[in-house]
Amino acid sequence: MSEAATTSPVLLERHAGWTEIVLNRPERRNAIDNALAHALAATIDSVNADDSTRAVLLRGADGAFCSGLDLKALQVEPDGMEKFAQVWERVHLSLLQSEKAWIVALERHAVNGGAALALAGDLMVCGAGAFLQIGEIRLGMAAPRNAAWLALRHSEAVAARLCLLGDRVPATDLLRLGVATEVTDDTQVLDRARDLAATIAAFPAGGVTAIKRGMRAASTRMALPQWLGACRDTHD
């Protein structure tokens, strides 16, 4: 069955030592609504609890990563935005707490909330024609999860380039800034990301866990929920 024909908003496929997670709302360019957010939170928790998984590949269905939040869908639901904020916090906290290696396959675009998911990856494989956009500044909004991941992994100068202009940052610039791990042909993104996941999956599980734990402790220097809170807009 094709991804587009599968109704679940998040798909999960397990391999030897690694797992593939697919954001599956291709008709909305994998935009995030409450159903997808809840499914993603549950899937991440499941993967984090699986001792046999060393690496996780995160991608979007039908050759696009994620177009951001589906604001129309969220605003239609009673208290939709409030409910979403709670589960979205859970998603990012679970990603912060994860001791797996996360590989992001960035095809076509990662926008706003989708950009935050892309920035959560330890390794990012970009298609040559792909871009990342943190456009909240154009709406007069903060970008707390993007800020949290950028502060964790990159300099303030890199965060300023991505957040203060609000434009589309192409794959070549993402690589130059150190945000992307590598750039490949658009048709080869998934194959390359799967190769990286399989490579890490072949390493001893204890080593992957120890390295991720050490990296995260050195970077945050505070309790993980406090890290998200420090980067969150006080009006969020």
MARNUVO-761690 format. One record per residue: residue in one letter; residue number from 1; x, y, z negated of N, C-alpha, C in turn. Coordinates in steps of 0.05 Angstrom, whole numbers, plus 32768, in hexadecimal, padded with zeros to 4 digits. Last residue first. Example, Ala and Ser with C-alpha at 12.3 -4.5 7.8 and 13.67 -1.06 7.14 Angstrom:
s/2/8101/7FD3/7F72/8111/7FEB/7F71/8102/8001/7F63
a/1/8108/7F8E/7F64/80F6/7FA6/7F64/8108/7FBE/7F64
This chain:
d/236/8045/8280/7E10/803E/8268/7E20/802B/8256/7E10
h/235/8058/82AC/7DF7/803C/82AD/7DFE/8033/8294/7E0D
t/234/808D/82A3/7DF0/807D/82A4/7DD8/805F/82A5/7DDE
d/233/80AA/8275/7E1C/809E/828F/7E19/808C/828F/7E01
r/232/80DF/824A/7E07/80C3/824E/7E0E/80BA/826A/7E0A
c/231/8111/823E/7DF6/810E/8248/7E12/80F2/824E/7E1A
a/230/8109/822B/7DC3/811A/8242/7DC6/8118/824F/7DE2
g/229/80EC/81FC/7DCD/80DF/8213/7DC1/80EF/822D/7DC4
l/228/8112/81DA/7DE3/80FC/81E3/7DF3/80EE/81FC/7DE8
w/227/8132/81D6/7DB4/813D/81E0/7DCD/8127/81EA/7DE0
q/226/8110/81BF/7D8F/8118/81DB/7D8B/8124/81E7/7DA4
p/225/810E/818B/7DA2/80F6/819C/7DA3/80FC/81B9/7D9F
l/224/8146/817C/7D98/813B/8180/7DB3/8121/818F/7DB4
a/223/816E/81A0/7D6A/815A/818C/7D6F/814C/8191/7D89
m/222/81AD/81B5/7D87/8196/81B9/7D76/8182/81A3/7D7B
r/221/81D3/81B0/7DAF/81DC/81B9/7D94/81C4/81C1/7D82
t/220/81D0/81A4/7DE7/81BA/81B2/7DD9/81C3/81BE/7DBE
s/219/8201/818D/7DF8/81F5/81A3/7E06/81E1/81B2/7DF6
a/218/820F/8163/7DD6/8222/8179/7DDB/8215/8191/7DE7
a/217/81E1/8143/7DDB/81E9/814E/7DC1/81FC/8166/7DC4
r/216/81E4/8135/7E11/81CD/8144/7E07/81D4/8151/7DEC
m/215/8214/8117/7E14/8210/812E/7E24/81FA/8140/7E18
g/214/8208/80ED/7DEF/821E/8100/7DEA/821B/8119/7DFA
r/213/81DE/80D3/7E0A/81DB/80DD/7DEE/81F0/80F2/7DE8
k/212/81F7/80C4/7E3A/81E1/80D7/7E3A/81DD/80E3/7E1E
i/211/821F/80A1/7E25/8227/80B9/7E33/8210/80CE/7E34
a/210/8200/8079/7E0D/8213/8088/7DFD/821A/80A2/7E0B
t/209/81E3/8065/7E39/81D5/8071/7E22/81E8/8082/7E12
v/208/820C/8051/7E5A/81FA/8066/7E64/81ED/8074/7E4D
g/207/8222/802A/7E37/8232/8041/7E40/8221/8058/7E4A
g/206/81F9/8005/7E30/8203/8014/7E19/8213/802C/7E21
a/205/81F4/7FEE/7E63/81DF/8000/7E58/81E9/8011/7E41
p/204/8228/7FED/7E92/821D/7FE4/7E78/820A/7FF8/7E6D
f/203/8212/7FF9/7ED7/8224/7FFE/7EC0/8218/7FF2/7EA7
a/202/81EB/7FF4/7EFD/81FE/7FDE/7EFB/8212/7FE2/7EE3
a/201/81D0/8024/7EFD/81C2/800C/7EF1/81D6/7FF5/7EEE
i/200/81F1/8044/7F1A/81F0/8048/7EFD/81E4/8030/7EEF
t/199/81E5/802F/7F4D/8201/8030/7F43/8201/8032/7F25
a/198/81AF/8038/7F52/81B8/801C/7F51/81D5/801B/7F46
a/197/81AE/8070/7F54/81A0/8062/7F3F/81AB/8046/7F3C
l/196/81CB/8078/7F84/81D6/8082/7F6A/81C9/8074/7F53
d/195/81A9/8060/7FA9/81C4/8056/7FA5/81D0/805F/7F8B
r/194/817D/8081/7FA4/817A/8066/7F9B/8196/8059/7F98
a/193/8192/80AF/7FBB/818A/80B0/7F9F/8187/8094/7F94
r/192/819A/809C/7FF0/81B1/80A4/7FE0/81AA/80A5/7FC2
d/191/8165/8091/8000/8179/807C/8000/8191/8083/7FEE
l/190/814E/80C4/7FFB/8145/80AE/7FEA/815A/8098/7FE9
v/189/816B/80E2/8022/816A/80EA/8006/8163/80D2/7FF4
q/188/816E/80DC/8059/817E/80CA/8048/817C/80CF/802A
t/187/8154/8103/8075/814A/80E7/8078/8159/80D4/8066
d/186/8171/8131/806C/8156/812E/8060/814B/8112/8061
d/185/81B4/8125/805A/81A0/8128/806E/8184/8122/8062
t/184/81C7/8141/801A/81C9/812E/802F/81B3/8133/8044
v/183/81ED/815B/7FE5/81D9/8161/7FFA/81DD/814D/8010
e/182/81F4/8151/7F9E/81FD/814F/7FBA/81E6/8155/7FCC
t/181/81E3/816A/7F6F/81FB/8159/7F6F/8206/8155/7F8B
a/180/81CD/81AD/7F65/81CB/8193/7F74/81E6/8184/7F71
v/179/81E7/81D4/7F47/81CD/81CA/7F3F/81C7/81AF/7F4C
g/178/8214/81ED/7F57/8217/81D6/7F46/81FD/81CB/7F3C
l/177/8212/8214/7F7D/820E/821C/7F61/8212/8205/7F4D
r/176/8217/81F5/7FAB/822C/8208/7FA4/822A/8211/7F87
l/175/81E5/81D9/7FAA/81FF/81CB/7FA8/8215/81DD/7F9F
l/174/81C3/8204/7FB1/81C0/81F3/7F99/81DA/81E3/7F95
d/173/81D2/8214/7FE4/81D8/8226/7FCD/81D5/8216/7FB3
t/172/81C0/81E9/8002/81DD/81F0/8003/81E4/8202/7FEB
a/171/8188/81E9/7FF8/8199/81D3/7FEE/81B7/81DB/7FED
p/170/8171/822C/7FE8/8175/8215/7FF9/8189/8201/7FED
v/169/8141/8248/7FC1/815E/8243/7FC1/8163/822A/7FD1
r/168/8110/8277/7FCA/8117/825C/7FD0/8136/8259/7FD2
d/167/810C/82A6/7F91/810B/829E/7FAD/8111/8280/7FB1
g/166/8111/82C0/7F61/80F8/82B3/7F67/80F6/82A8/7F83
l/165/8138/82DD/7F48/8131/82E5/7F63/8117/82D7/7F6C
l/164/8140/82C7/7F16/813A/82E3/7F18/8133/82ED/7F34
c/163/814B/828F/7F19/8133/8299/7F0C/812C/82B6/7F12
l/162/817C/8284/7F33/8164/8274/7F39/814B/8281/7F30
r/161/81A0/82AA/7F1F/819C/82A7/7F3C/8182/8299/7F42
a/160/819C/82A0/7EE8/8193/82BA/7EF3/818E/82B8/7F11
a/159/81B2/826D/7EE4/8196/8271/7EDD/818B/828B/7EE9
v/158/81E6/827A/7EF3/81D7/8268/7F04/81B9/826B/7EFE
a/157/81F3/829B/7EC7/81F5/82A6/7EE2/81E5/8295/7EF6
e/156/81F0/8279/7E9C/81DC/828E/7E9E/81DC/829A/7EBA
s/155/81FF/8236/7EB3/8206/8250/7EA8/81EF/8263/7EAB
h/154/81DE/81F7/7EA3/81EB/820A/7EB5/81F0/8224/7EA6
r/153/81C2/81D4/7E81/81D4/81C9/7E95/81E6/81DD/7EA3
l/152/81A1/81EF/7E5E/81AE/81D6/7E55/81C5/81CF/7E67
a/151/818D/8219/7E7B/819E/821F/7E64/81AD/8206/7E5A
l/150/816D/81FB/7E9E/8184/820A/7EA8/8197/8211/7E92
w/149/8147/81E6/7E7C/8159/81D4/7E8A/8171/81E3/7E95
a/148/812E/8215/7E69/813A/8202/7E56/814E/81F0/7E64
a/147/811C/822F/7E97/8131/823C/7E87/813E/8228/7E74
n/146/80F5/820A/7EA6/810C/820F/7EB7/8123/821B/7EA8
r/145/80D4/8213/7E7A/80E0/81F8/7E7E/80F8/81FA/7E91
p/144/80C5/824B/7E7F/80D3/8240/7E67/80E0/8225/7E6B
a/143/80C0/827C/7EA0/80C4/8261/7EAA/80D3/8251/7E95
a/142/808D/82AF/7E9C/80A6/82A3/7E94/80A8/8288/7EA1
m/141/806F/82D9/7ECF/806E/82C4/7EBB/808B/82BC/7EB3
g/140/8064/82F9/7EFB/8066/8305/7EE1/8066/82F1/7ECA
l/139/8069/82E0/7F2A/804E/82E0/7F1E/804E/82EE/7F03
r/138/809E/82E1/7F35/808D/82EF/7F48/8070/82F1/7F3E
i/137/80B2/82BF/7F0F/80B7/82DC/7F0B/80A5/82EC/7F1E
e/136/80A8/828B/7F21/8096/8297/7F0D/809A/82B5/7F0A
g/135/80C5/826D/7F46/80B8/8286/7F4F/80A6/8293/7F3A
i/134/80F6/824A/7F56/80EB/8251/7F3C/80DE/826D/7F40
q/133/8102/821A/7F86/80F8/8235/7F81/80EC/8237/7F66
l/132/812C/81F7/7FB2/8121/81F9/7F97/8119/8216/7F92
f/131/8129/81D2/7FF0/812E/81EA/7FE0/8122/81E7/7FC5
a/130/8145/81AB/8027/8135/81AF/800F/813B/81CA/8002
g/129/8162/819B/8052/814E/81AF/8057/813D/81B5/803F
a/128/8184/8174/803E/8190/818C/8049/817B/81A2/804D
g/127/816C/815A/7FFF/816C/815A/801C/8177/8175/8026
c/126/8193/814D/7FC5/8181/815F/7FD4/8183/8158/7FF2
v/125/8196/812D/7F89/819D/8129/7FA5/8189/813A/7FB5
m/124/81AE/8138/7F4A/819A/8141/7F5D/81A4/813D/7F79
l/123/81B3/811E/7F08/81BE/811F/7F23/81A7/8127/7F36
d/122/8192/8126/7EDD/81AF/8127/7ED9/81BD/812A/7EF4
g/121/8157/814F/7EE2/8167/8138/7EEB/8185/813C/7EE4
a/120/813E/817E/7ED8/8141/816B/7EC2/8153/8154/7EC9
l/119/8136/8198/7F07/814D/81A1/7EF7/8152/818E/7EDF
a/118/8106/8180/7F16/811E/817B/7F26/8137/8182/7F15
l/117/80E2/8196/7EF1/80E7/8179/7EF2/8101/8173/7F00
a/116/80E6/81CC/7F00/80EF/81C4/7EE5/80F3/81A6/7EE3
a/115/80D1/81CA/7F33/80ED/81D0/7F30/80F7/81C8/7F14
g/114/809C/81C1/7F26/80AB/81AC/7F34/80C8/81B1/7F32
g/113/808F/81F3/7F12/808E/81DC/7F00/809D/81C4/7F0C
n/112/80B0/820E/7F47/80A6/8216/7F2C/80A6/81FE/7F19
v/111/80BB/81DC/7F77/80B2/81F7/7F71/80A8/81FA/7F55
a/110/80E1/81BC/7FA3/80DA/81BA/7F87/80D4/81D6/7F7D
h/109/80DE/819E/7FE5/80DC/81B4/7FD2/80D7/81AB/7FB6
r/108/80FB/8174/8008/80EA/818B/8010/80EA/81A2/7FFC
e/107/8110/814B/7FD4/8109/814D/7FF0/80F6/8165/7FF4
l/106/813A/8138/7FA7/812C/8151/7FAE/8128/8152/7FCC
a/105/813B/8109/7F7B/813D/810A/7F98/812C/8122/7FA1
v/104/815F/8105/7F3F/8149/8112/7F4D/814F/8112/7F6B
i/103/816E/80D8/7F0D/8175/80E1/7F27/815D/80ED/7F35
w/102/8182/80D0/7ECB/816C/80D8/7EDD/8177/80E3/7EF7
a/101/8194/809E/7E9F/819E/80B1/7EB3/8188/80B7/7EC7
k/100/8176/809E/7E5D/817A/8092/7E78/8188/80A7/7E89
e/99/8165/80B2/7E2F/8181/80AA/7E30/8187/809A/7E49
s/98/813A/80EA/7E24/8141/80D1/7E33/815E/80CC/7E33
q/97/812C/811A/7E0E/8134/8104/7DFC/813E/80EB/7E0B
l/96/811E/8138/7E3B/8135/8140/7E2B/813F/812A/7E19
l/95/80F1/811B/7E4A/8108/811C/7E5C/8121/8125/7E4D
s/94/80D0/8126/7E1F/80D8/810A/7E24/80F0/8109/7E37
l/93/80CB/815D/7E25/80D8/8153/7E0D/80E1/8136/7E12
h/92/80AE/815E/7E55/80C9/8169/7E54/80D8/8160/7E3B
v/91/807D/8145/7E46/808D/813B/7E5C/80AA/8144/7E5A
r/90/806C/8166/7E1C/8073/814A/7E16/8084/813F/7E2D
e/89/8060/8194/7E38/8075/8195/7E24/807F/8179/7E1E
w/88/8035/8180/7E55/804D/8187/7E63/8065/818A/7E50
v/87/800F/8179/7E2E/801A/8161/7E3A/8034/8168/7E49
q/86/8006/81B0/7E21/800D/819C/7E0C/801B/8184/7E19
a/85/7FF7/81C8/7E50/800F/81D1/7E43/8018/81BD/7E2E
f/84/7FC6/81AE/7E5C/7FDE/81A9/7E6C/7FF7/81B1/7E5D
k/83/7FA3/81C4/7E37/7FA9/81A7/7E35/7FC3/81A1/7E45
e/82/7FA4/81F9/7E4A/7FAD/81F3/7E2F/7FB4/81D5/7E2C
m/81/7F8F/81F2/7E7E/7FAB/81FC/7E7A/7FB6/81F6/7E5E
g/80/7F5B/81DE/7E73/7F6E/81CF/7E83/7F8B/81D8/7E7F
d/79/7F2D/81EC/7E59/7F46/81EC/7E49/7F5C/81DD/7E58
p/78/7F0B/81CA/7E8B/7F08/81D8/7E72/7F22/81D5/7E61
e/77/7F29/81D0/7ECD/7F22/81BF/7EB5/7F1E/81D1/7E9C
v/76/7F39/81F8/7EEF/7F1E/81EE/7EF1/7F16/81DF/7ED9
q/75/7F6F/81FF/7EE6/7F5D/8214/7EDD/7F3F/820C/7EDE
l/74/7F86/81D2/7EFD/7F89/81D6/7EE0/7F75/81EA/7ED6
a/73/7F7B/81D9/7F33/7F70/81C1/7F25/7F71/81C6/7F07
k/72/7F97/8208/7F3D/7F7B/8207/7F42/7F6E/81F0/7F33
l/71/7FCC/81FB/7F31/7FBE/820E/7F20/7FA0/820D/7F24
d/70/7FF4/81CC/7F30/7FDB/81CF/7F3F/7FC9/81E1/7F2F
l/69/8038/81DE/7F2E/801F/81D8/7F20/8008/81DD/7F33
g/68/8063/81C5/7F63/805E/81D4/7F4B/8043/81CC/7F3E
s/67/806E/81A3/7F8D/8068/81BF/7F93/8061/81D0/7F7B
c/66/80A1/8173/7F92/808B/817D/7F82/8087/819B/7F87
f/65/80BA/8153/7FC1/80BD/814F/7FA4/80A4/8159/7F95
a/64/80A7/812D/7FFA/80A8/8148/7FED/80AA/8143/7FCF
g/63/809F/80FB/8012/80B5/810C/801B/80B5/8128/8010
d/62/8074/80DE/7FFA/8072/80E8/8016/8086/80FE/801C
a/61/807B/80EF/7FB5/8071/80DE/7FCA/8072/80ED/7FE5
g/60/80B9/8100/7F93/809D/8105/7F9B/8095/80F4/7FB2
r/59/80E1/80E2/7F5E/80DD/80EE/7F79/80BF/80F3/7F7D
l/58/8114/80CA/7F36/80FB/80D9/7F36/80F8/80E7/7F52
l/57/8131/8091/7F1D/812F/80A2/7F35/8114/80B0/7F34
v/56/8158/8080/7EE6/813D/8086/7EF0/813F/8099/7F07
a/55/8180/804E/7EC7/817D/8065/7ED8/8160/8068/7EE1
r/54/817A/8023/7EA4/8190/8035/7EA0/818D/804F/7EAF
t/53/814D/7FF7/7E87/8150/800D/7E9A/8167/801F/7E92
s/52/8148/7FD5/7E5D/8155/7FCA/7E75/815A/7FE0/7E8A
d/51/812B/7FEE/7E35/8148/7FEB/7E32/8156/7FE1/7E4B
d/50/80FA/801A/7E39/8103/8002/7E47/8121/8000/7E46
a/49/80EA/804B/7E27/80E9/8034/7E14/80F4/801A/7E20
n/48/80EC/806B/7E53/80FF/8070/7E3E/8100/8059/7E2A
v/47/80C0/8057/7E6F/80DB/8052/7E7A/80F0/8057/7E64
s/46/8096/806A/7E4E/8099/804D/7E54/80B6/8047/7E5D
d/45/809E/80A1/7E51/80A0/8093/7E37/80A4/8075/7E3B
i/44/8093/80A8/7E88/80AE/80AE/7E7D/80B2/80A0/7E62
t/43/805D/809A/7E89/8071/808A/7E99/808D/808F/7E8E
a/42/8044/80C0/7E6A/8043/80A4/7E62/8058/8093/7E70
a/41/8051/80EE/7E89/8059/80EC/7E6D/805A/80CF/7E64
l/40/8036/80E2/7EB9/8054/80E4/7EB9/805E/80E2/7E9C
a/39/8001/80E2/7EA9/800D/80C9/7EB3/802B/80CB/7EB3
h/38/7FFC/8118/7E9A/7FF8/8103/7E86/8005/80E8/7E90
a/37/8007/8131/7ECC/8017/8136/7EB5/8015/8121/7EA0
l/36/7FDE/811D/7EED/7FF9/8116/7EF3/800B/811A/7EDA
a/35/7FB2/8133/7ED2/7FB4/8116/7ED5/7FD0/810E/7EDB
n/34/7FBB/816B/7ED5/7FBB/815D/7EBB/7FBF/813F/7EBE
d/33/7FE8/8174/7F0D/7FD0/8179/7EFF/7FD1/816A/7EE4
i/32/8019/818A/7F38/8015/817D/7F1E/7FFA/8187/7F12
a/31/8022/8177/7F7D/801D/818B/7F68/8013/817D/7F4E
n/30/802E/8159/7FAA/8036/814E/7F8F/8035/8164/7F79
r/29/8012/8170/7FD2/8030/8172/7FD2/803B/816C/7FB6
r/28/7FE0/815E/7FD0/7FE5/8178/7FC4/8003/817D/7FC1
e/27/7FE4/812C/7FE6/7FD1/813E/7FF3/7FD3/815B/7FE8
p/26/8007/8111/7FC4/8012/811C/7FDD/7FFE/8130/7FEB
r/25/8011/8104/7F8C/7FFA/8114/7F95/8002/8121/7FB0
n/24/8039/80E6/7F6A/8028/80DC/7F81/800E/80EB/7F84
l/23/807A/80DF/7F59/8064/80F1/7F56/8052/80ED/7F6F
v/22/8098/80A3/7F47/808F/80B3/7F5E/8077/80C4/7F56
i/21/80D1/8085/7F2E/80B8/8092/7F27/80B1/80A5/7F3E
e/20/80F6/804A/7F29/80EE/8060/7F3B/80D3/806A/7F33
t/19/812B/8031/7F01/810E/8034/7F06/810A/804C/7F18
w/18/815D/7FFD/7EF7/8154/8019/7EFC/8137/8019/7F04
g/17/8168/7FC8/7EED/8177/7FDC/7EDE/816F/7FF9/7EE4
a/16/814C/7FB5/7F24/815F/7FAA/7F12/8170/7FC1/7F05
h/15/810F/7FDC/7F22/8124/7FCE/7F30/8137/7FC2/7F1B
r/14/80CB/7FF1/7F24/80E3/7FE8/7F14/80F5/7FD7/7F26
e/13/80A5/8028/7F31/80B0/800F/7F3D/80CA/8009/7F2F
l/12/806B/804D/7F2C/8082/8043/7F1E/808B/8029/7F2B
l/11/8048/808A/7F39/804E/806F/7F40/8069/8067/7F32
v/10/8015/80B5/7F27/8031/80AF/7F23/8035/8091/7F28
p/9/7FDF/80B6/7F34/7FEF/80CE/7F39/800D/80CA/7F34
s/8/7FC1/8081/7F59/7FCF/8089/7F41/7FE0/80A1/7F46
t/7/7FB0/8072/7F8D/7FA2/8088/7F7F/7FB0/8091/7F65
t/6/7FD0/806A/7FCA/7FCF/8061/7FAE/7FC4/8078/7F9D
a/5/7FD8/8080/7FFB/7FBF/8071/7FF7/7FBC/8068/7FDA
a/4/800A/8096/7FF8/7FF4/80A8/7FFC/7FD9/809A/7FF6
e/3/802A/8068/7FF5/8028/807A/7FDE/800F/808C/7FE0
s/2/800B/802D/8011/801B/8045/8013/8017/8056/7FFA
m/1/8011/7FE8/8000/8000/8000/8000/8012/8019/8000
